[in-house]
């Protein structure tokens, strides 16, 4: 009888280990087939959209419902800007003038807002979860 020099590690598994191995293998296979895969095309289109939104905000100070996630808006003058419902999560807004801005229902989760001026800004319904507000000026800001 010829000895096989390639021995599968699967042979050494006990019967209960084989069942667990098969279940794990099926789980991984299903996860790979079901989970969405982010392509470079979708990332590029997302970046294009973000840049378009940023350009619109700079030009018009109006970008309601825009996706500005992780945008860098440091030291910008956005006084009176309309950002109602905009996604500004994890954005950097240090020392930005947002006085009289409409930030109603805006998403500011994890945003860095140090030194930003929110005087007279409408922050009703805004999500400020984990936002960094150290040094932010909130006098006369409209909050719930």
Residue frames as a rotation matrix with the C-alpha (Angstrom) as fourth column:
UNK 1
0.580 0.815 0.000 0.00
0.815 -0.580 0.000 0.00
0.000 0.000 -1.000 0.00
UNK 2
-0.269 -0.661 0.700 1.31
0.659 -0.657 -0.367 3.43
0.703 0.362 0.612 -1.04
UNK 3
-0.157 0.139 -0.978 1.64
0.902 -0.383 -0.199 5.97
-0.402 -0.913 -0.065 1.75
UNK 4
0.518 0.431 0.739 -0.02
0.687 -0.724 -0.059 9.34
0.510 0.538 -0.671 1.06
UNK 5
-0.516 -0.801 -0.304 2.37
0.835 -0.392 -0.385 12.20
0.189 -0.452 0.871 1.83
UNK 6
-0.768 0.348 0.537 -0.46
-0.284 -0.937 0.201 14.79
0.574 0.002 0.819 1.82
UNK 7
-0.496 0.607 -0.620 -2.61
0.828 0.545 -0.129 14.27
0.260 -0.578 -0.774 4.89
UNK 8
-0.086 0.583 0.808 -5.49
0.083 -0.804 0.589 16.65
0.993 0.118 0.021 5.41
UNK 9
-0.936 -0.216 0.278 -5.74
-0.230 -0.225 -0.947 18.19
0.267 -0.950 0.161 8.87
UNK 10
-0.090 0.992 0.090 -9.48
-0.936 -0.115 0.332 17.48
0.340 -0.054 0.939 8.58
UNK 11
0.097 0.065 -0.993 -8.74
-0.096 0.994 0.056 13.75
0.991 0.090 0.102 9.11
UNK 12
-0.718 -0.531 -0.451 -7.56
0.374 0.252 -0.892 14.38
0.588 -0.809 0.018 12.67
UNK 13
-0.593 0.571 0.569 -10.77
-0.728 -0.682 -0.075 16.11
0.345 -0.458 0.819 13.77
UNK 14
-0.887 0.393 0.244 -13.07
0.139 0.729 -0.670 14.21
-0.441 -0.560 -0.701 16.07
UNK 15
-0.488 0.755 0.437 -16.63
0.836 0.261 0.482 13.61
0.250 0.601 -0.759 14.80
UNK 16
0.474 0.690 -0.547 -18.07
0.809 -0.586 -0.038 16.51
-0.347 -0.425 -0.836 16.88
UNK 17
-0.191 -0.631 -0.752 -15.25
0.104 -0.774 0.624 18.78
-0.976 0.041 0.213 15.68
UNK 18
-0.864 -0.089 0.496 -16.09
0.482 0.141 0.865 17.89
-0.146 0.986 -0.079 12.08
UNK 19
0.112 0.981 0.156 -19.67
0.983 -0.133 0.127 19.03
0.146 0.140 -0.979 12.57
UNK 20
0.502 0.008 -0.865 -18.52
0.427 -0.872 0.240 22.30
-0.752 -0.489 -0.441 14.11
UNK 21
-0.586 -0.794 -0.160 -16.02
0.165 -0.311 0.936 22.75
-0.793 0.522 0.313 11.28
UNK 22
-0.626 0.431 0.650 -18.70
0.766 0.184 0.616 22.20
0.146 0.884 -0.445 8.63
UNK 23
0.478 0.836 -0.269 -21.09
0.873 -0.486 0.039 24.62
-0.098 -0.254 -0.962 10.36
UNK 24
0.194 -0.506 -0.840 -18.36
0.206 -0.816 0.539 27.26
-0.959 -0.278 -0.054 10.62
UNK 25
-0.806 -0.514 0.294 -17.41
0.346 -0.006 0.938 26.75
-0.481 0.858 0.183 6.97
UNK 26
-0.207 0.824 0.528 -21.05
0.940 0.019 0.340 27.16
0.270 0.567 -0.778 5.86
UNK 27
0.577 0.409 -0.707 -21.44
0.666 -0.737 0.117 30.27
-0.473 -0.539 -0.698 8.05
UNK 28
-0.243 -0.770 -0.589 -18.35
0.095 -0.624 0.776 31.90
-0.965 0.133 0.224 6.51
UNK 29
-0.815 -0.030 0.579 -19.45
0.564 0.191 0.804 30.99
-0.135 0.981 -0.139 3.00
UNK 30
0.192 0.966 0.172 -22.92
0.967 -0.216 0.137 32.47
0.170 0.140 -0.975 3.53
UNK 31
0.453 -0.078 -0.888 -21.46
0.441 -0.846 0.300 35.61
-0.774 -0.528 -0.349 5.10
UNK 32
-0.615 -0.767 -0.184 -19.19
0.162 -0.351 0.922 36.14
-0.771 0.538 0.341 2.10
UNK 33
-0.693 0.409 0.594 -22.07
0.698 0.177 0.694 35.71
0.178 0.895 -0.408 -0.31
UNK 34
0.304 0.944 -0.127 -24.60
0.936 -0.271 0.225 37.84
0.178 -0.187 -0.966 1.58
UNK 35
0.239 -0.242 -0.940 -22.55
0.530 -0.779 0.335 40.76
-0.814 -0.578 -0.058 2.90
UNK 36
0.979 0.128 0.157 -22.26
0.201 -0.532 -0.822 43.68
-0.022 0.837 -0.547 0.48
UNK 37
0.056 -0.998 0.041 -18.83
0.930 0.067 0.362 44.35
-0.364 0.018 0.931 -0.90
UNK 38
0.696 0.112 -0.710 -17.79
0.015 -0.990 -0.141 47.98
-0.718 0.088 -0.690 -1.26
UNK 39
0.446 -0.527 0.724 -16.20
0.895 0.278 -0.349 48.51
-0.017 0.803 0.596 -4.62
UNK 40
-0.565 -0.720 -0.402 -13.75
0.661 -0.687 0.301 51.23
-0.493 -0.096 0.865 -5.51
UNK 41
-0.634 0.417 0.651 -16.39
0.447 -0.489 0.749 52.65
0.631 0.766 0.124 -7.86
UNK 42
0.468 0.869 -0.159 -18.88
0.629 -0.201 0.751 53.17
0.621 -0.452 -0.641 -5.03
UNK 43
0.195 -0.486 -0.852 -16.15
0.845 -0.357 0.398 54.75
-0.497 -0.798 0.341 -2.87
UNK 44
-0.816 -0.526 0.238 -15.21
0.566 -0.647 0.512 57.09
-0.115 0.552 0.826 -5.69
UNK 45
-0.265 0.797 0.543 -18.83
0.440 -0.401 0.804 58.09
0.858 0.452 -0.245 -6.28
UNK 46
0.578 0.428 -0.695 -19.27
0.800 -0.132 0.585 58.70
0.158 -0.894 -0.419 -2.54
UNK 47
-0.253 -0.766 -0.591 -16.20
0.747 -0.543 0.383 60.94
-0.614 -0.345 0.710 -2.50
UNK 48
-0.796 0.036 0.604 -17.48
0.482 -0.565 0.669 62.77
0.365 0.824 0.433 -5.59
UNK 49
0.242 0.968 0.072 -20.83
0.608 -0.209 0.766 63.34
0.756 -0.142 -0.639 -3.88
UNK 50
0.435 -0.146 -0.889 -19.14
0.844 -0.276 0.459 64.64
-0.312 -0.950 0.003 -0.73
UNK 51
-0.661 -0.740 -0.124 -16.95
0.623 -0.633 0.460 67.02
-0.419 0.227 0.879 -2.74
UNK 52
-0.523 0.577 0.628 -19.98
0.475 -0.415 0.776 68.22
0.708 0.704 -0.057 -4.72
UNK 53
0.531 0.753 -0.389 -21.87
0.721 -0.160 0.674 68.83
0.446 -0.639 -0.627 -1.45
UNK 54
0.064 -0.616 -0.785 -18.90
0.822 -0.414 0.392 70.67
-0.566 -0.671 0.479 0.03
UNK 55
-0.853 -0.367 0.372 -18.58
0.522 -0.632 0.573 72.89
0.025 0.683 0.730 -3.05
UNK 56
-0.075 0.925 0.373 -22.32
0.538 -0.277 0.796 73.63
0.839 0.260 -0.477 -2.90
UNK 57
0.563 0.265 -0.783 -22.06
0.826 -0.197 0.528 74.58
-0.015 -0.944 -0.330 0.79
UNK 58
-0.373 -0.802 -0.466 -19.10
0.720 -0.567 0.400 76.89
-0.585 -0.187 0.789 0.19
UNK 59
-0.853 0.011 0.522 -20.75
0.433 -0.544 0.719 78.57
0.292 0.839 0.459 -2.80
UNK 60
-0.245 0.899 0.364 -24.30
0.053 -0.362 0.931 78.98
0.968 0.247 0.041 -1.47
UNK 61
-0.873 -0.104 0.477 -24.20
-0.471 -0.074 -0.879 78.27
0.127 -0.992 0.015 2.28
UNK 62
0.202 0.953 0.225 -27.13
-0.935 0.256 -0.247 75.94
-0.293 -0.161 0.943 1.58
UNK 63
-0.559 -0.354 -0.750 -26.86
-0.567 0.823 0.035 72.20
0.604 0.445 -0.661 1.72
UNK 64
0.003 0.626 0.780 -29.90
-0.962 0.216 -0.169 70.76
-0.275 -0.749 0.603 3.52
UNK 65
0.836 0.388 0.389 -29.79
-0.349 0.922 -0.168 66.98
-0.424 0.005 0.906 3.83
UNK 66
0.514 -0.711 -0.479 -26.26
-0.657 0.033 -0.753 66.85
0.552 0.702 -0.450 2.42
UNK 67
0.895 -0.376 -0.240 -23.77
0.445 0.796 0.411 64.14
0.037 -0.474 0.880 3.25
UNK 68
0.501 -0.761 0.412 -20.76
-0.489 -0.642 -0.591 65.95
0.714 0.094 -0.693 4.70
UNK 69
0.993 -0.118 0.013 -19.56
0.066 0.637 0.768 63.06
-0.099 -0.762 0.640 6.85
UNK 70
0.362 -0.927 -0.093 -15.91
0.784 0.250 0.568 63.51
-0.503 -0.278 0.818 7.89
UNK 71
0.575 -0.128 0.808 -15.74
0.557 -0.663 -0.501 66.86
0.600 0.738 -0.310 6.07
UNK 72
-0.296 -0.715 -0.634 -13.05
0.933 -0.359 -0.030 69.31
-0.206 -0.600 0.773 7.16
UNK 73
0.378 0.548 0.746 -14.69
0.618 -0.749 0.237 72.70
0.689 0.372 -0.622 7.67
UNK 74
0.070 -0.462 -0.884 -12.18
0.962 -0.204 0.183 74.28
-0.265 -0.863 0.430 10.03
UNK 75
-0.532 -0.309 -0.788 -12.34
0.361 -0.925 0.119 78.10
-0.766 -0.222 0.604 10.45
UNK 76
-0.696 0.344 0.630 -15.06
0.633 -0.119 0.765 78.49
0.338 0.931 -0.136 7.81
UNK 77
-0.840 0.518 -0.164 -17.64
-0.372 -0.769 -0.520 81.26
-0.395 -0.376 0.838 7.82
UNK 78
-0.759 0.647 -0.070 -20.96
0.436 0.585 0.684 79.42
0.483 0.489 -0.726 7.62
UNK 79
-0.833 0.473 -0.286 -23.00
-0.025 -0.550 -0.835 82.12
-0.552 -0.688 0.470 9.32
UNK 80
-0.102 0.927 -0.361 -26.67
-0.763 -0.306 -0.570 81.62
-0.639 0.217 0.738 8.45
UNK 81
-0.792 -0.266 -0.550 -25.97
-0.583 0.600 0.548 78.39
0.185 0.754 -0.630 6.54
UNK 82
0.369 0.919 0.135 -28.83
-0.926 0.376 -0.025 75.96
-0.074 -0.116 0.990 5.89
UNK 83
-0.674 -0.615 -0.409 -27.66
-0.593 0.781 -0.197 72.52
0.440 0.109 -0.891 7.00
UNK 84
0.037 0.790 0.613 -31.00
-0.946 0.226 -0.233 71.16
-0.323 -0.571 0.755 8.11
UNK 85
0.851 0.381 0.361 -30.86
-0.329 0.923 -0.200 67.36
-0.410 0.051 0.911 8.24
UNK 86
0.480 -0.745 -0.464 -27.28
-0.652 0.052 -0.757 67.29
0.588 0.665 -0.460 6.97
UNK 87
0.919 -0.291 -0.265 -24.95
0.383 0.815 0.435 64.46
0.089 -0.501 0.861 7.98
UNK 88
0.472 -0.783 0.405 -21.93
-0.567 -0.621 -0.541 66.09
0.675 0.026 -0.737 9.61
UNK 89
0.982 -0.107 0.157 -20.92
-0.059 0.616 0.786 63.07
-0.180 -0.781 0.598 11.67
UNK 90
0.425 -0.905 0.025 -17.21
0.732 0.360 0.579 63.01
-0.533 -0.228 0.815 12.46
UNK 91
0.551 -0.213 0.807 -16.75
0.545 -0.640 -0.542 66.34
0.632 0.738 -0.237 10.66
UNK 92
-0.300 -0.702 -0.646 -14.14
0.938 -0.342 -0.063 68.79
-0.177 -0.625 0.760 11.86
UNK 93
0.418 0.565 0.711 -15.73
0.618 -0.751 0.234 72.19
0.666 0.342 -0.663 12.51
UNK 94
-0.007 -0.509 -0.861 -13.15
0.955 -0.259 0.145 73.74
-0.296 -0.821 0.488 14.85
UNK 95
-0.552 -0.270 -0.789 -13.46
0.301 -0.947 0.113 77.54
-0.778 -0.175 0.604 15.13
UNK 96
-0.748 0.363 0.556 -16.19
0.584 -0.040 0.811 77.60
0.317 0.931 -0.182 12.46
UNK 97
-0.849 0.511 -0.131 -18.77
-0.397 -0.782 -0.481 80.40
-0.348 -0.356 0.867 12.48
UNK 98
-0.734 0.678 -0.048 -22.17
0.523 0.609 0.596 78.68
0.433 0.413 -0.801 12.52
UNK 99
-0.765 0.480 -0.430 -24.05
0.107 -0.563 -0.819 81.58
-0.636 -0.672 0.379 14.11
UNK 100
-0.133 0.873 -0.470 -27.67
-0.732 -0.406 -0.547 81.82
-0.668 0.271 0.692 12.95
UNK 101
-0.778 -0.206 -0.594 -27.20
-0.582 0.592 0.557 78.52
0.237 0.779 -0.581 11.03
UNK 102
0.397 0.910 0.120 -30.05
-0.918 0.392 0.068 76.07
0.015 -0.137 0.990 10.58
UNK 103
-0.703 -0.649 -0.290 -28.77
-0.603 0.761 -0.240 72.76
0.376 0.007 -0.926 11.97
UNK 104
0.041 0.826 0.562 -32.20
-0.928 0.240 -0.285 71.40
-0.371 -0.509 0.777 12.79
UNK 105
0.850 0.336 0.406 -32.16
-0.275 0.940 -0.203 67.56
-0.450 0.062 0.891 12.78
UNK 106
0.424 -0.788 -0.446 -28.53
-0.719 0.006 -0.695 67.58
0.550 0.616 -0.564 11.63
UNK 107
0.940 -0.215 -0.266 -26.35
0.307 0.873 0.380 64.60
0.150 -0.439 0.886 12.51
UNK 108
0.454 -0.801 0.390 -23.25
-0.658 -0.597 -0.460 65.77
0.601 -0.048 -0.798 14.37
UNK 109
0.995 -0.050 0.086 -22.27
-0.018 0.759 0.651 62.43
-0.098 -0.649 0.755 15.95
UNK 110
0.454 -0.890 0.043 -18.61
0.771 0.417 0.481 62.46
-0.446 -0.185 0.876 16.90
UNK 111
0.581 -0.226 0.782 -18.06
0.498 -0.661 -0.561 65.86
0.644 0.715 -0.272 15.27
UNK 112
-0.281 -0.727 -0.626 -15.24
0.952 -0.296 -0.082 68.07
-0.126 -0.619 0.775 16.54
UNK 113
0.448 0.630 0.634 -16.83
0.660 -0.712 0.240 71.45
0.602 0.311 -0.735 17.33
UNK 114
0.089 -0.503 -0.859 -14.19
0.936 -0.253 0.245 73.04
-0.341 -0.826 0.449 19.55
UNK 115
-0.644 -0.386 -0.660 -14.40
0.313 -0.921 0.234 76.81
-0.698 -0.056 0.714 19.49
UNK 116
-0.669 0.467 0.579 -17.26
0.626 -0.067 0.777 76.85
0.401 0.882 -0.248 16.97
UNK 117
-0.910 0.396 -0.122 -19.75
-0.284 -0.810 -0.513 79.73
-0.301 -0.432 0.850 17.24
UNK 118
-0.664 0.747 0.037 -23.35
0.674 0.576 0.463 78.48
0.324 0.332 -0.886 17.46
UNK 119
-0.770 0.396 -0.500 -24.89
0.125 -0.675 -0.727 81.74
-0.626 -0.622 0.470 18.70
UNK 120
-0.175 0.837 -0.518 -28.49
-0.744 -0.457 -0.487 81.89
-0.645 0.300 0.703 17.50
UNK 121
-0.766 -0.136 -0.628 -28.13
-0.564 0.612 0.555 78.59
0.309 0.779 -0.545 15.62
UNK 122
0.349 0.921 0.174 -31.13
-0.936 0.332 0.119 76.25
0.052 -0.204 0.978 15.45
UNK 123
-0.719 -0.671 -0.179 -29.98
-0.632 0.739 -0.233 72.95
0.289 -0.055 -0.956 16.98
UNK 124
0.035 0.808 0.589 -33.44
-0.861 0.323 -0.392 71.47
-0.507 -0.493 0.707 17.61
UNK 125
0.899 0.393 0.191 -33.40
-0.295 0.868 -0.398 67.72
-0.323 0.302 0.897 16.98
UNK 126
0.367 -0.843 -0.393 -29.66
-0.726 0.004 -0.687 67.74
0.581 0.538 -0.611 16.21
UNK 127
0.954 -0.122 -0.275 -27.81
0.233 0.880 0.415 64.57
0.192 -0.459 0.867 17.20
UNK 128
0.452 -0.808 0.378 -24.74
-0.719 -0.581 -0.382 65.64
0.528 -0.099 -0.843 19.18
UNK 129
0.986 -0.065 0.151 -23.88
-0.037 0.807 0.589 62.18
-0.160 -0.587 0.794 20.49
UNK 130
0.433 -0.900 0.051 -20.13
0.765 0.397 0.506 62.01
-0.476 -0.180 0.861 21.30
UNK 131
0.596 -0.236 0.767 -19.59
0.442 -0.701 -0.560 65.45
0.670 0.673 -0.314 19.74
UNK 132
-0.200 -0.752 -0.629 -16.65
0.979 -0.176 -0.100 67.36
-0.036 -0.635 0.771 21.15
UNK 133
0.581 0.600 0.549 -18.03
0.594 -0.774 0.217 70.75
0.556 0.200 -0.807 22.23
UNK 134
0.184 -0.565 -0.804 -15.09
0.886 -0.259 0.385 72.02
-0.426 -0.783 0.453 24.32
UNK 135
-0.662 -0.495 -0.563 -14.92
0.329 -0.867 0.375 75.78
-0.673 0.063 0.737 23.88
UNK 136
-0.564 0.539 0.625 -17.97
0.703 -0.083 0.706 75.96
0.433 0.838 -0.333 21.60
UNK 137
-0.952 0.279 -0.124 -20.05
-0.187 -0.854 -0.486 79.12
-0.242 -0.439 0.865 21.99
UNK 138
-0.664 0.748 0.002 -23.70
0.668 0.592 0.451 78.16
0.336 0.300 -0.893 22.45
UNK 139
-0.710 0.410 -0.572 -25.19
0.199 -0.663 -0.722 81.41
-0.676 -0.626 0.389 23.79
UNK 140
-0.156 0.813 -0.560 -28.69
-0.674 -0.503 -0.541 81.98
-0.722 0.293 0.627 22.42
UNK 141
-0.899 -0.086 -0.429 -28.53
-0.375 0.657 0.654 78.73
0.226 0.749 -0.623 20.43
UNK 142
0.076 0.992 0.104 -32.00
-0.992 0.065 0.108 77.27
0.101 -0.111 0.989 19.98
UNK 143
-0.882 -0.322 -0.343 -32.16
-0.268 0.943 -0.196 73.87
0.387 -0.081 -0.919 21.62
UNK 144
-0.052 0.908 -0.416 -35.01
0.114 0.419 0.901 71.69
0.992 -0.001 -0.125 22.76
